[in-house]
Amino acid sequence: MNPDFIKYQAQTSPYPLGMEVSHAIGSYIYDTNDKKYLDFVAGVSACTLGHQHPRVNQAIKDQLDKYSHVMVYGEYSQSPAVQYCKLLASLLPESLNKTYLVNSGTEAIEGALKLAKRTTGRSQLISCHNAYHGNTMGSMSVMGFEERKQAFRPLLPDVDFITFNNEEDLQKITTRTAAILLETIQGGAGFIQPHDNFLQKVRKRCDEVGAMMIVDEIQPGFGRTGKLFGFQNYDVVPDIVVMGKGMGGGMPVGAFTASAEKMDLLTENPKLGHITTFGGHPVIASACLATLQELTETNLMQEALEKEKLFRSLLVHPLIKEVRGKGLMLAAMTETAEITNEVILSCQDKGLILFWLLFEGCAIRITPPLTISEEEIKEGCAIILEVMDQIIKRQQKA
């Protein structure tokens, strides 16, 4: 590992993977020894179109030749951001028609929480146990995992939690509640999908008490589940949609979308209700626009469901208990965290990039670029099965 990486760059864990990256293209990342790795993670669901996608790259280069940052967000009309928000509105339900562009998913969550409080005049926020919505202070407040929060308290007050898919818990949403925030598919908890029309029941309860429904599409969004957004699989329309990760084709970005009536509340009482210097950055917005155009002008979203079927047909092994998730947001579940760790680390040695989930230690993350080919899927799954066979053999000898 490059010692300067450890010495000068702040780390997130004691034992980073430490690959020294040389370049990346398509579904592969190359290290400085020119070893290539098939990427089944896509920068944790961020590189929707793989690495160095020509349409995204060209959009970035073309914009750089025109102008880069010229003014803080929301003052000047800059074509890439305007075109992007207009296209996004055309693809969303009618009530979701105005978008605020920010720099990351967690900043988008912060903006959405503020908008919910501003709209309702209420203070209580409700989230789910084992939810993850980002790591800034407000987003951490609605994280449903105390181990990751306790060192940073006090956090936001008046935050309560329910259990995802527990219908009885919906009675906790009351006339005190500003908003309930849910991941469409719980990510860090283990790629858990809603069942028994849970999201529709949340929507109904919010309507009954005047609370807002916020859906976190930071990970499921932009085609990963076969639809542009995950909530579109479940016949529900939220009040606010939060997005990030895959929207920029690998560039840093986030956004939240609501009705114009709600979003305009951020412009007065007080003015500058939410501000950001670099939100809507023209170079980033150009990458977002190219990514969204590519998704909507091709069959990549529909193909995600066919590729899911291929993954499920191949990932059959005694060490795999089940494969959770939808589309190309999948998690192969093993019996123990130790097995999962060994599979992920051994696969990297053999040239396949896998990763963990935040709170579910038995899960093997499989979130490749939507552009991954069937042959690449077969290649990667063969490596997983080979590693698992080696684990079984070792267990039998022991």
DOFINU-568925 format. One line per 10 residues: number of its first residue (from 1); their letters; for each residue x, y, z of C-alpha. Coordinates in pm, whole numbers. Example, Ala and Ser with C-alpha at 12.3 -4.5 7.8 and 13.67 -1.06 7.14 Angstrom:
BEGIN
1> AS> 1230:-450:780 | 1367:-106:714 $
***
This chain:
BEGIN
1> MNPDFIKYQA> 0:0:0 | 117:352:-76 | 243:480:262 | 152:839:172 | -212:726:136 | -210:628:503 | 7:915:623 | -158:1211:457 | -515:1111:365 | -771:1068:642 $
11> QTSPYPLGME> -910:714:657 | -1253:572:737 | -1136:241:885 | -817:92:1030 | -777:-148:737 | -857:8:398 | -831:-219:95 | -551:2:-35 | -558:-79:-405 | -339:172:-592 $
21> VSHAIGSYIY> -554:267:-889 | -398:337:-1227 | -702:369:-1453 | -1051:232:-1509 | -1261:168:-1816 | -1593:-4:-1871 | -1645:-269:-1605 | -1277:-289:-1505 | -1041:-108:-1270 | -662:-144:-1316 $
31> DTNDKKYLDF> -400:-110:-1044 | -52:35:-1080 | 85:-314:-1153 | -158:-329:-1448 | -363:-602:-1284 | -727:-570:-1387 | -1025:-616:-1158 | -1382:-679:-1269 | -1594:-425:-1083 | -1908:-567:-918 $
41> VAGVSACTLG> -1945:-259:-694 | -1945:47:-926 | -1809:282:-662 | -2089:166:-429 | -2371:206:-683 | -2234:537:-816 | -2084:453:-1155 | -2414:379:-1328 | -2265:361:-1677 | -1932:207:-1578 $
51> HQHPRVNQAI> -1597:380:-1595 | -1507:641:-1857 | -1837:620:-2038 | -1780:810:-2365 | -2107:1007:-2350 | -2044:1124:-1995 | -1679:1203:-2062 | -1764:1404:-2372 | -2031:1603:-2188 | -1778:1693:-1918 $
61> KDQLDKYSHV> -1514:1797:-2172 | -1759:2002:-2376 | -1876:2192:-2069 | -1523:2255:-1947 | -1456:2434:-2276 | -1752:2668:-2209 | -1742:2757:-1840 | -1709:2595:-1500 | -1819:2750:-1171 | -1951:3105:-1216 $
71> MVYGEYSQSP> -2193:3172:-927 | -2344:3017:-617 | -2646:2793:-673 | -2976:2941:-781 | -2872:3287:-905 | -2772:3237:-1269 | -2952:3034:-1533 | -2697:2773:-1640 | -2806:2549:-1925 | -2679:2208:-1802 $
81> AVQYCKLLAS> -2863:2234:-1470 | -3179:2375:-1626 | -3190:2105:-1895 | -3130:1837:-1636 | -3404:1950:-1398 | -3650:1986:-1688 | -3578:1635:-1817 | -3604:1492:-1467 | -3944:1656:-1415 | -4071:1501:-1739 $
91> LLPESLNKTY> -3983:1155:-1608 | -4134:1190:-1259 | -4495:1204:-1137 | -4658:1543:-1199 | -4631:1654:-836 | -4252:1606:-836 | -4156:1889:-1066 | -3889:2107:-907 | -3538:1996:-815 | -3271:2140:-590 $
101> LVNSGTEAIE> -2922:2028:-697 | -2659:1980:-426 | -2323:1808:-390 | -2397:1471:-231 | -2669:1241:-111 | -2626:1335:252 | -2661:1706:170 | -2977:1624:-23 | -3114:1447:287 | -3038:1757:495 $
111> GALKLAKRTT> -3227:1974:247 | -3523:1738:237 | -3552:1731:618 | -3541:2111:628 | -3807:2133:358 | -4035:1895:549 | -4007:2103:866 | -4055:2427:674 | -4363:2293:494 | -4542:2139:792 $
121> GRSQLISCHN> -4425:2362:1076 | -4368:2043:1275 | -4054:1908:1437 | -4079:1530:1469 | -3891:1315:1218 | -3940:941:1182 | -3695:701:1022 | -3641:324:1027 | -3424:99:1237 | -3107:4:1046 $
131> AYHGNTMGSM> -3164:289:801 | -2872:476:648 | -2919:821:494 | -2573:974:510 | -2319:1084:767 | -2361:1456:832 | -2524:1551:1160 | -2884:1569:1041 | -2853:1259:827 | -2683:1076:1110 $
141> SVMGFEERKQ> -2972:1174:1339 | -3207:970:1120 | -2964:679:1091 | -3118:380:1263 | -2796:228:1398 | -2688:353:1739 | -2337:206:1730 | -2243:450:1452 | -2407:748:1627 | -2324:732:1996 $
151> AFRPLLPDVD> -1980:895:1971 | -2129:1204:1808 | -2428:1282:2028 | -2614:1506:2092 | -2778:1490:1750 | -3110:1632:1629 | -3388:1604:1889 | -3738:1468:1828 | -3638:1177:1603 | -3816:844:1639 $
161> FITFNNEEDL> -3779:509:1465 | -4004:238:1329 | -3929:-105:1186 | -3929:-127:807 | -4224:-338:684 | -4395:-325:1026 | -4746:-197:957 | -4834:-156:1326 | -4550:92:1370 | -4717:332:1128 $
171> QKITTRTAAI> -4939:452:1413 | -4630:633:1540 | -4678:876:1251 | -4908:1141:1403 | -5010:1503:1370 | -4677:1589:1538 | -4481:1432:1255 | -4316:1654:995 | -4201:1360:782 | -4116:998:765 $
181> LLETIQGGAG> -3799:916:576 | -3753:573:418 | -3513:407:180 | -3717:254:-100 | -3506:-58:-53 | -3312:-65:272 | -2944:-63:178 | -2716:-95:479 | -2969:-324:650 | -2925:-589:381 $
191> FIQPHDNFLQ> -3111:-482:63 | -3455:-537:215 | -3749:-467:-13 | -4087:-340:106 | -4358:-606:112 | -4736:-623:157 | -4774:-276:2 | -4580:-123:289 | -4492:198:105 | -4854:249:2 $
201> KVRKRCDEVG> -4958:210:365 | -4699:469:468 | -4841:704:205 | -5195:651:335 | -5093:718:696 | -4906:1036:598 | -5215:1162:416 | -5429:1091:721 | -5217:1301:957 | -5068:1560:722 $
211> AMMIVDEIQP> -4711:1430:745 | -4472:1427:450 | -4333:1112:294 | -3968:1133:190 | -3813:847:-5 | -3437:801:-18 | -3344:693:-371 | -2973:762:-328 | -2886:398:-391 | -3187:246:-575 $
221> GFGRTGKLFG> -3226:541:-812 | -3126:581:-1175 | -3222:248:-1318 | -3066:11:-1069 | -3399:-159:-988 | -3533:-166:-1344 | -3716:166:-1310 | -3569:514:-1303 | -3650:526:-930 | -3720:242:-693 $
231> FQNYDVVPDI> -4050:386:-568 | -4192:348:-920 | -4192:-28:-862 | -4438:6:-574 | -4718:228:-707 | -4662:515:-466 | -4584:886:-505 | -4383:1049:-225 | -4377:1418:-132 | -4000:1446:-165 $
241> VVMGKGMGGG> -3752:1226:-352 | -3387:1232:-250 | -3123:1117:-496 | -2746:1096:-538 | -2484:828:-614 | -2573:700:-962 | -2722:1025:-1094 | -2386:1169:-1199 | -2222:873:-1369 | -1949:874:-1106 $
251> MPVGAFTASA> -1936:1248:-1040 | -2017:1392:-692 | -2379:1509:-681 | -2709:1490:-497 | -3056:1640:-530 | -3401:1653:-376 | -3721:1696:-573 | -4068:1806:-460 | -4355:2014:-590 | -4286:2372:-693 $
261> EKMDLLTENP> -4525:2489:-422 | -4321:2320:-150 | -3979:2395:-295 | -4056:2764:-331 | -4095:2786:48 | -3715:2777:71 | -3698:3117:-100 | -3862:3321:177 | -3935:3333:551 | -3639:3311:562 $
271> KLGHITTFGG> -3478:3389:231 | -3194:3153:146 | -3371:2870:326 | -3116:2632:178 | -2799:2745:7 | -2496:2581:-147 | -2200:2721:-336 | -2130:2438:-577 | -2475:2276:-616 | -2577:2258:-981 $
281> HPVIASACLA> -2214:2291:-1089 | -2227:2306:-1470 | -1966:2036:-1525 | -2136:1798:-1282 | -2481:1882:-1420 | -2354:1802:-1769 | -2246:1459:-1649 | -2587:1410:-1485 | -2769:1510:-1803 | -2562:1273:-2017 $
291> TLQELTETNL> -2620:989:-1770 | -2996:1044:-1760 | -3018:1074:-2138 | -2826:749:-2181 | -3051:569:-1935 | -3372:690:-2097 | -3260:645:-2458 | -3137:287:-2417 | -3269:-37:-2265 | -3023:-39:-1975 $
301> MQEALEKEKL> -3292:-6:-1707 | -3501:-293:-1844 | -3188:-503:-1894 | -3107:-467:-1523 | -3395:-706:-1449 | -3268:-961:-1701 | -2920:-935:-1556 | -3068:-992:-1210 | -3213:-1321:-1335 | -2871:-1423:-1466 $
311> FRSLLVHPLI> -2705:-1343:-1133 | -2968:-1543:-946 | -2929:-1841:-1179 | -2552:-1844:-1135 | -2516:-1766:-765 | -2633:-2104:-637 | -2399:-2251:-378 | -2419:-2415:-33 | -2259:-2105:121 | -2522:-1871:-27 $
321> KEVRGKGLML> -2839:-1869:183 | -3028:-1629:-43 | -2982:-1343:-287 | -3165:-1029:-177 | -3252:-714:-366 | -3383:-614:-704 | -3228:-549:-1044 | -2859:-475:-1004 | -2889:-391:-635 | -2817:-740:-501 $
331> AAMTETAEIT> -2672:-893:-187 | -2560:-1256:-164 | -2615:-1366:196 | -2382:-1614:368 | -2408:-1786:706 | -2150:-1571:884 | -1964:-1243:858 | -1639:-1443:855 | -1739:-1622:536 | -1846:-1295:377 $
341> NEVILSCQDK> -1514:-1131:466 | -1317:-1420:322 | -1516:-1422:0 | -1476:-1047:-55 | -1103:-1042:18 | -1022:-1361:-173 | -1219:-1245:-475 | -1021:-923:-486 | -702:-1131:-493 | -847:-1312:-793 $
351> GLILFWLLFE> -943:-992:-975 | -1306:-937:-872 | -1421:-637:-668 | -1697:-704:-415 | -1782:-504:-103 | -1970:-506:226 | -2297:-351:342 | -2293:-111:636 | -2491:-297:900 | -2543:-651:768 $
361> GCAIRITPPL> -2217:-838:810 | -2329:-1150:622 | -2406:-966:297 | -2184:-958:-11 | -2259:-643:-211 | -2317:-693:-584 | -2397:-357:-744 | -2214:-350:-1080 | -2250:-85:-1349 | -2574:-116:-1543 $
371> TISEEEIKEG> -2358:-151:-1853 | -2203:-478:-1736 | -2226:-753:-1998 | -2362:-1104:-1953 | -2013:-1245:-2014 | -1870:-1023:-1741 | -2145:-1137:-1503 | -2058:-1499:-1577 | -1687:-1426:-1533 | -1738:-1265:-1192 $
381> CAIILEVMDQ> -1983:-1523:-1062 | -1741:-1800:-1159 | -1478:-1636:-936 | -1724:-1614:-645 | -1816:-1982:-679 | -1450:-2082:-709 | -1365:-1901:-385 | -1666:-2053:-208 | -1568:-2401:-325 | -1223:-2347:-174 $
391> IIKRQQKA> -1382:-2245:158 | -1598:-2559:157 | -1295:-2780:90 | -1102:-2619:374 | -1398:-2664:609 | -1422:-3033:514 | -1052:-3089:584 | -1086:-2921:924 $
***
